[in-house]
């Protein structure tokens, strides 16, 4: 109880096998006896992964789209703002 440990897992998707690892914290006897605090998998089929390896940080496509949308909104706002005489 109160321990933290690691576990490995594998799953199959589209005929490919992927491997990963997770970190788990065991609270003991409670309504939620454990919490998975981190989990990662190698997105290259059949490639191994080492516990602690988080790979390279690649933003999700939705995050990139949101950033581009925000930049476009700022550009449109600045373009429509009226110039104030100095």
ABEGO torsion letter per residue (X at the ends): XGBBBBBBBBBBBGGBBBBBBBBBBBAEBBABABBBABBBBBABBGBBBBBGBAEBBBBBAAAAAAAAAAAAAAAAAAAABBBBBX
